Amino acid sequence: MIKDLERMFSPKTVAVVGVSRHPDKVGAIVWKNISRGGYAGELYPVNPNLDQIDDRRCYPDLASLERVPDLVIVAVPAAVALTVIEQAGVKGVKNALVYAAGFKEAGEAGARLEQQLIQLADRFSINILGPNCLGFVNASCSLNATFAAVSRRPGNLRFVSQSGAIASSLFDWCQATELGLAQCVTLGNKAVVQENDVLRYLHDRAKVTLTKAERVGLADCDPIGFYLESISAGREFIRIAKSVSRVNPVFIIKPGRSSAARQAMRSHTGAIAGEDAVLEAALAQSGVIRCQTLEEFFDLARAFAWENAPDGPRVAIVSNAGGPAVISADAVIRSGLTMAELSNETKQALAQLLPRSASILNPVDVLGDALADRVAKAAEIILAKQQADVLIVILTPQIMTQIEKTAGLIGDLSARYHQPIFCSFIGGSLIAEGEKKLNQARIPSFRFPEQAIRAVAAMWQWRSRSKDTAAAPAKPPAILINQVAVESVIQHAKLNQSAMLDAEATSRLLAAAGITTPVTATVDGYDEATRFCQKYDWPVVLKLSAPGLLHKTEVGGVMTDIKNSRELLQAWDSLNANIKRLEVSLQPQVTIQIQEDVVNGVEVIVGAKRDSTFGPVLLFGAGGTLAELIVDRNLQLLPITLSQAAKLVERSKIYALLKGYRGGLPYALGRLDELIVRLGQLIMAEPQIKEMEINPVIVTRHDTFAVDAKVLINY
Amino acid sequence: MIKDLERMFSPKTVAVVGVSRHPDKVGAIVWKNISRGGYAGELYPVNPNLDQIDDRRCYPDLASLERVPDLVIVAVPAAVALTVIEQAGVKGVKNALVYAAGFKEAGEAGARLEQQLIQLADRFSINILGPNCLGFVNASCSLNATFAAVSRRPGNLRFVSQSGAIASSLFDWCQATELGLAQCVTLGNKAVVQENDVLRYLHDRAKVTLTKAERVGLADCDPIGFYLESISAGREFIRIAKSVSRVNPVFIIKPGRSSAARQAMRSHTGAIAGEDAVLEAALAQSGVIRCQTLEEFFDLARAFAWENAPDGPRVAIVSNAGGPAVISADAVIRSGLTMAELSNETKQALAQLLPRSASILNPVDVLGDALADRVAKAAEIILAKQQADVLIVILTPQIMTQIEKTAGLIGDLSARYHQPIFCSFIGGSLIAEGEKKLNQARIPSFRFPEQAIRAVAAMWQWRSRSKDTAAAPAKPPAILINQVAVESVIQHAKLNQSAMLDAEATSRLLAAAGITTPVTATVDGYDEATRFCQKYDWPVVLKLSAPGLLHKTEVGGVMTDIKNSRELLQAWDSLNANIKRLEVSLQPQVTIQIQEDVVNGVEVIVGAKRDSTFGPVLLFGAGGTLAELIVDRNLQLLPITLSQAAKLVERSKIYALLKGYRGGLPYALGRLDELIVRLGQLIMAEPQIKEMEINPVIVTRHDTFAVDAKVLINY
């Protein structure tokens, strides 16, 4: 259900329950933050033990208020908070904020309290922010509803954090770098109001109200940064984020990579498409930029807030030192950006300006003795002639270097040319004054040039992705699979009470999905196998099949490249010998299958699983033996169209072979795309399939063959 | 020749030529830096236009000095500098420092000047530092022979930089973070004194003279950081660095990765073993830590200077916030370190100390309301019970957080427990005061926790590598190859005036090196090919051979898996048709070779080339088609022993197949190691071989076969 959070975050009337005169208490700090922070709405302090606070009348409880406040701020401990929420509900309040810890995060008793809180929210239809949160800040109505010190500098950055501590760090960092916040919401335990509600609110309703003067030096957009430890409804998050990020950059830091590795492995797809890889794919599809480190996150916040994302990947560098310039050029290439080629005219202009031994190629080295004027003039030549999509100015504190003056002149250039400019003043004490001046001019400056380049690369990634996602969505493709037949296979299979489909059911399922398999038969004896070969020609493959037998190769259960009767007999005997080595319980269930051998093809893997956060997701990559060597995990949330399938294949490492190796002919890419779409449709149509993997799919020059498949179902 | 730089860097008498009273001049700044910097030796100011400076007698020239100074500092422009150096030579001076720019870096005229400088150095046996440098600092004799402001804080860090600008930035950064320098040498154009001379001096002669009090809080070692744009004598650098880095950490930042990619491709080995990859391998072999970014370099400088490298990879984290703790745990795993497992006793102690909802597992979350005392006590439990190899303390500035007090208590713990402690206080203005206190206590603190973890990971890498390189060097293996036969093949081949060995010479070379090849014959006609098959059995391979024909597969010059006479005839015809499509000039030189087909093996590549900086280097990795898909470039400077070869193979990605895939039998690893050693010996023994590549070497269960080889020679 879509929550209307307009009155939560822009209330006209606010009651603060638990106001206090003791300066260390949350109730006192919050009261001070709001009442002295410029908030223009009506304020009701509530505390049964106080008559007055700050010369205002203090109310004993919510019931005694003359009006129903838009927002109730609950600054009391957990146990009391429930009573207050109930009173708020009775009063007809629709929005509340609960700071108290001691809920879900504090063990079982706390979890019960949180359950009660959720029930109250349901009963009275109250939006509750928190519990266990730091509150929120909304600069557009001068409301600091947190118990932290937050600078009132105007700005355009929005920040949503599950952690109050990270918000505290950000506030402190904003103070130091003079970065202004428009809105900041901390989510805490997310009992009722979740990130999707806030993201939707920020997109649809929240205003960044800055005067023209306050907007000077800021980017044209209002970026949104997320710190999340969990995502509550992944599909919805991606859907909203996709439409938000077309307009405003959305960037996120989400820990949890390493825990993903600990997951149990049931099949390749299970292990490969671990939670984090799915998240990564989902974010990429939605245009959200994922940060790898906290530093990158903080750096990117300021970069997006102050500069427009570049319209292209071309970087120009002006530096007063050769060393850092070379390091930076390296970093530019490594990050996927390019070094701008300067025009002859530009080079001539630079040659006129600079001493003979300066470099007039990009990176432009204005030399160590450059005064501020020379640095600025070189930068201006690049800007005036529009030689790059981004300009980075690098300064080291040498004996002649005019640090502050250079910063001032760069600020002027930024105001005049409206092109993205980033700085890296490398050093410590001396350059700190220059950085301060750059902050005032809203030029993102970084202690080390690689930080600047990393931020620029992320911004360009956002810009290029938002162009991608803005393209008209493709029509859903015609249904290719036989849904009735699929349903019938699954219904029948469920009767077996087994999590894994047997070979026959798997074949029928693939057939129903229109996925070609090599001709295969289950054979009862050697004679039957011989007849198969007479009918279908050599070479053939023999393999074991049994429910629960996942890795056949390891147990000697696959004999390939059988070219004649003699080899068939040998293989038959070995296979039967190997059966005897299997677990005794497994042996009676084993059958032997014979199959045409598909030769001269490339082995790939196509799989799908259902992610608990993001739902059905498809995996494509190198298969067979190659899967052991190449990390080639390309994921896409389902559903998938033919053109998306083609892009997925192009993104894979195995594409180097598929497209035709060393001038050879290409493999059947069209057929492969189709197989991917068919598998995707199968998963979307049949919710009983938990997980499925075809490995290998052999792609020949003319067709694809699903050689081996595993299907796990709910039973 | 080994240079004695003792009197250069610790002179007892110094002449400064070009002293000046004009405060902006280099000569004035240098004079002030030395004369007022506490230098206790004798000082001679020289300037023909001054009688006195600072109440001292000023000498008109070097000739008029009463004594021969240990060091002449030349603070005059390039053209005059040469005259001064000549006068110094005549006077008998053995060490000089030249600041002036305008030499090699400034074009042709400058390069000529530099050549003259080098000739003077040779003629008079003068060690010259520079030109185009910032000078040096040696704290052990209180000598700041630079024209930069350098803090006089005592310290143990040594720094060698080709760039003066980077040194300026480091000085400024040291000032801000209170990091003390023992020695800093800038190399500039490296005309005479090069990095190896300085590294040898720092290792053999330089003293880090700190009092016991000054040593408090510092690491037990004296780390050496390098900023280099080029390495003049790579083998020598690696040799010295290897022995230095057993005692003191050596770390380096060297740009130039991206330019490596621009190099022309002659063969796989040529492209793969690009300059940067060789550097990477060389550094790894020598125990030198390579930094990826300037930030990492600066961070690591402080980390090595202030904390001992951990003795193991186990990290414990104490944090006042859950979010950053999770982010950090992720980063720990990602960086190859491990999260320490706390003992039950430790967990009980933490449980007694901390509130119920705190986390007593690692990362330990002491909760947002923790006062300094709680943070310190939790940290102390970990330290006292020696639960980890490194402790990282993370602090966010929350409402109750006692930032400075916490920093103070951590300083006390560090002094008491002598275990590596790192901090990350995340934020801006508020936490700056805490950082200051940590700096004073010599606890490396980082604005973001990932920086701390990256530094710890690099330190652990150094520690574990220095354990490795400290192991007794293996005896050189017995010579396996027939050197006389090798020499004869090459001498004979040189007569052909061709850069590439033809098929026959290649075969003979491999035979001389004892490298097995499949039986191969050059055949003149189809009948001869048939006879080969009768003698050696099917399947066979047919392939073209011609000087300069590098990529046979692309031109249809290789026919594999020929199983019978019919297929042989087909292949023969196709091959002859393909010859007609080759360049006309090539056609007369083409011959056809027939070869046993080696089946059921793993294809690898073994190659070698001569790097201009590091000399002969060997490449091992996935070969054949796989080389197109897998980036598997494992390099080792030659010579190589059997056990090093085995390690090289184990490091490769293809090892996953070679060691026996999915429970299968292993391939002939011993034979492969031997082949690698044989190729290494071949390259070391025969300097006429410029580059060589065997691709594929097919490794079967029992042997290795060099199926195709290219050998480039000097002719």
Interface residues (C-beta under 8 A of the other chain):
Chain A: D24 V26 I29 A101 G102 E105 A106 G107 G110 F147 A148 S161 Q162 S163 G164 A165 I166 S168 S169 L170 F171 D172 W173 C174 Q175 A176 T177 Y227 E229 I253 P255 G256 R257 S258 S259 A261 T293 L294 E295 F298 N320 A321 G322 G323 P324 V326 I327 A329 D330 A331 V332 I333 R334 R356 S357 G368 T396 P397 Q398 I399 M400 I426 G427 G428 S429 L430 I431 A432 R447 F448 P449 E450 Q451 H551 T553 E554 A622 T625 L626 E628 L629 I630 K653 I654 A656 L657 Y661 R662 G663
Chain B: D24 V26 I29 A101 G102 E105 A106 G107 G110 F147 A148 S161 Q162 S163 G164 A165 I166 S168 S169 L170 F171 D172 W173 C174 Q175 A176 T177 Y227 E229 I253 P255 G256 R257 S258 S259 A261 T293 L294 E295 F298 N320 A321 G322 G323 P324 V326 I327 A329 D330 A331 V332 I333 R334 R356 S357 G368 T396 P397 Q398 I399 M400 I426 G427 G428 S429 L430 I431 A432 R447 F448 P449 E450 Q451 H551 T553 E554 A622 T625 L626 E628 L629 I630 K653 I654 A656 L657 Y661 R662 G663
